[in-house]
Amino acid sequence: MTSPVFLTVNLVSGLAGSGKSSIARASGRTSISLDGADRGAVSGAIAGTGTRSEIMLEIHPSAVPLEVAVSVMAAGGDLVPHSGTIRLGNFVSVLDASSFWRDIRSEKLAPEPPVPCAAHGEHDRTVADALVQQIEWASVVMINKTDLSTAADCADLRDFVRLLNPSCQVVFARHGHSSVSAWLPPREDMLTWLQQSPGWIRQLNGEGLLASGRTGLGCVVYRDPRPFHPGRLASFLSDTSTESGEILRSRGLFRLASRPHVVGSWNSAGPTIAFEPTSMGSHDPESPWGQEIAFFGRNLDGVRLTANLDACLLDDREFIGGPFEWRSLTDPFPAWDLERDED
């Protein structure tokens, strides 16, 4: 029986100047730069690789890694026969050790892709957003330019990467070259594994491997069944969110009392935060009750953070009023465009 012929497509991402092209060239694999990230662009790039069995696909810094991976798998049906079956290889993220801590704390916007498409971020996507997703959706994280950073900063970055993605392989490099000859072979179920790799998912599932590090980096998980009062939550974000330490990343699901019919997505990277609706309704069996949010940062005071968030919840009198009264609460957050039946 003839074994199937695979074209292994590895993805490599990083901010401009991080050294991703150097990493791709140093791997010894054929490297292709990808401007777009939709199925057509991916198909065109892969189809031009000839009879090669493995390639490195360099993706734009603002591309959403998981969506590019989906496009790679979907592109398999578009290819000429000699390419065989596509197998998703490693997703390699390249971080610049000399600028990472400055970039993760910045509100600077990420560069816009040269070819806009659904798999790229919106125009308000920040550099911190891009960095966080590059870490969370990676199977290999290359910490490059270690010669331009201190040993302490490199160690902190390694620990932060392990918090955000505890299952990835972390490799240090200089000038795109590492003492590690090769990264681990890709998993057979790489796409499924990538969807479960983010540390916030593992923390909420009780699978977090590292709650705190020696240098103060750690994670605090907040849970409560009651919904947030919109006004008090807005005050927390503007006035008291920094009282409990430096929050560098937070992600999870939450309930806003003034919008009781839908579960919200809580997503912060660096100094910016975004709230969006999810597809989960309040009565869906799989929907969480109340709040489930993982906070990652430095010198986090879990007791103080929990107390400050508890103060944002509905009190007993407000909670008894039920959804009919909750909808009348003043809500300072941008409206969600939803077409749902009211509860």
N, C-alpha and C positions, 0 to 999 in steps of 0.2 A: 504494500500500500504506500503510495507516494505521500510524503509529508507536505502539508500546505506551505505555500511560499508566502512569507510575511514581509510587508514593508513596515518597519518600525519607525514611527514618527515621534521624535522627542521634541518637546517644546522648551524654549529657553526665553526667559523674560527678565527685564531689569530696567531701571531708569536710565536715561541717557547719561553716559559717562561711567556707568557701573562696571563696564567691562564685559558685557554679555557676549559681544562679538568675539572677544579674545577667548572667552571660555568655550564658545562654540567651536572656534578654530582649533583650540588646544585639545578638544575631545577627539580629533581625528576623523570626525564624521562630516559628510557633506552638509554645509550650512546654507540655508535659504532665508532671506529676509522677507517677512510677510507684512504688507501694508494694511490690507483688509483682513477681516477675520470671519467673514460669513462663509457659507458653504462653497459658493462659487470661487471666491478668492483662494480658499484652502485647496479646492480641487485643482485649480490651475497651477498652483505652486507645486503640489505633489506630483501631478501628471508630468511635469518637466524634469523629473529626477531620473528618468531612464530606468535602468535595471538595478539600481542600487537597492540594498536591503535595509539600510538604516540612514536616516537623515536627522538634522537638527533644524527645526523651524523657529526662527527668531520672530517673536511677536511684539507688537507695539506696546510701550509701557502702560498705556491706558486700557488695553484690552482686558476683558474679564477672563481669567485663565480657564475657568470651568466651561464657559461658553465656547471658547476656542477649541477645547478638548472635544466637546460635543460636535462641533463642526468638522473636526478631523475624522471622527468616527462616521459621521454622516457622509463625508466625502468618499468613503469606500465604494459606494455604489456608482460613483461617477467616473471611476478610473478605468484606464485601458487595461486589458487582460494581463499584460506582462507585470503589472504592479502587484498582482496577487491580492491577498487579504491585508487590510491595514490593521496594525496593532499599535495602540497608544503606548508609547514608551514613557520615559521619565519626564516629569515636568520640573525643569531646573530653573530656580530663581536665583539671580545674581544680585547681591546687596553690596553697596559701597560702604565699607566699614568706616571710612573717613568722614562720611556725610550723613550716615543713617540717622543718628540721634537728632541732628538738626532738622532733617527732612520730616521725621515722624512727628515733630512738634510744630510743623509749619502749616499754615492755611493756604499755601501756594497751590494754584491749580495745576493739575497734571496736563501735559501737552495733548492737544487734540490730535486724533488719528488723521493721517492724510486721506484715508478713504473711510468716511463715516459709515457705520453699520450697527446693527442691533447688538453685536457682541462687544462693542466698545462702551466705555462709560459715558455719562452725560457730560455736558460742558461744565457743570459745577463739580465734577469729580476732582478731588485733591490728590496731591502727591502722597499724603498719608494713607488715603484710601487705596491707592495703587500698591503701596508697599505692603499694607496689611494683607491684601488679597494675594499678592505674589508669595507671601509667606504661607498663608493658610491653605492655599491650593497647590502646594509644591510637594514633590516626593524627594527632591534634593534641593537644599539651600546652600549656595556657594557664598561664603563671606569673603569678598575680594578686597584687595588693597589693604591688607592687614599691616603692611609695612608703613602705611600712612596714618595709622591709628595706634592708640595705646593698647597694651595687653589687657588692661582693665576694661576698656570700652569694647574690645573684641569679645571678651568673656561675657560681659553683660549682654551683648547682642546675641551671642550663642544661647544664653539662658532665655532671652526674650523670644527667640525663634522657637525654642523648645516648649515654651508656654503656649504660644499661638498654634503650634503644630507639633505635638509631641512625638509623632511617628515618622517625621521626615529625617533624612540623613543630612547632617550638617558637616560641611567641609570648608576649611580655611584655604585661602589662595592668595598669591601675590602675582601681580601682572598677568592674571588669567591662568596661572599654573599652580597646581596643588601637589603636595607630597602624596596625596591619595591617587593612585594610578587610574582608578576607575570607580564610578559610583555603582551602587548595587543594581542588579538587573531589574527591569520593570516587572511589576506584578501582572499576572494574567487578567485580573479584574481591576486594572488601574483606574478606570473611570468611576467605578463604584467605590473604590477605596478613597479616591480624591474627595468624593462627596461626603465622606465621613471623617476626613482628616483634620478639619479645623478644631483647635483646642476648645473653642467655646461650646461646640457640640459635645465634645467629650466631657467637658466640665459639667454641663447641664445633665448629661446622662450618668454622672457619677463615675466617669472613667478618667478624670484628670490625673496625670502622673506627677505633676509638680504644682503644689499649692503656693510655695514661696521659695525663693532662692537666697543664697548667702548675702547678696548685695541689695536686698530689699525688693527685688522684682517678685511679683506674686499675683494671685488671682483670688477674688472674693465673689462668691455666687450669692445672689439675692433672690429670695422667693417669698411671695405672699399671695394669698388668694384674693385679696381685695383689690379693686381697681384704683388707679391713681386719680387724684383730684387734679384737673388740668392746670388750674392756677398755681397750686402749690408745687406741682412738678416743674412748671416754668420758672418759678422762683428758685428752686433747687438748682436748675441748670445754670441760671445766671448769677446766683449769689453764693451757694454753699457746696457746689460739687467739688471744689478744690480743697475743702476743709479736711478731707479724709485721706489726702495723699494725691499723687499725680496719676490720673487715669489716662492711660495711653491707648487703650482699646476697650470697648464694651460692645456686647452683642447678645441678643436674646429676643424674647417675646414679651409683650406687655399689654395691659388693658387700660384704656383711658375711659373714665366713667362717662364722659360726655359723648363717647362713641361706642356704646355698649354692644353694638351689633357685630363688631369685627375685632379680631386679634391684630395688634400692631407689631411691626418689626422695629426693634431698637438697634441702631447701628452707629457706633462712633469710632472714629480713627483720628488719633491726635486731638486737636482742639475742636474738631467739627463733629456734629451729630445730625443724624437724619432719622425721621420717623416715617414709616410707610405702612400702608395696609397690607395684610397678607390675604391669602385666599381662604383662610380659616374663619368660619363664622363662630359666634359665641356658643352655639349649641352643637357644634361638630364634636363627635365623640373623642377625636384625637386632639382637640384644642386644649391648651393648658388653662387652668384657672389662674387668673391674676398674672403675677409677674414671675418670669424666669430669665434672669439676666446675669451674664458672667462679666466681671470687671477685671481687666488686666492693667497693672501699672506698677509704680514704684512707691514703696513705703506706704502701702494702703493700710488704713486702720479699719478693719472689718466692722468693729463695733460701732465706730462713728459713722461709717458709710451706711450701715444698716439702720441706725437710728435716724439719720437724715432722710433716708428713703421712706422709712416708716411714717415720718411726719408728712409725707406727700400723699399718703393713702386717704381714702374716705374714712372719716371717723364713724363711730357706731350710729349716730343719729342720721348722718348722710347715707350710710349704707342701707339702713332700713327703708329709706325713701324709695329705693328701687330705681330701675332704668328710666321710668317716666320722669322722675325728678332730676336724675343725673343729667339728662339731656339739656336741662335749663341752666347748667353751670356755665359760667363764662369760660370760653375755650380760646386761648391766645395762639394756638398752633395753626399752621396752614391747613386748609380743608383737604380732605381726601376725596378724590373723584371716584365715588362708588355708585354702582347701580344695584343696590340690594334692598330687599324688603326689610322694613323695620321690624324689630323684635316685637 
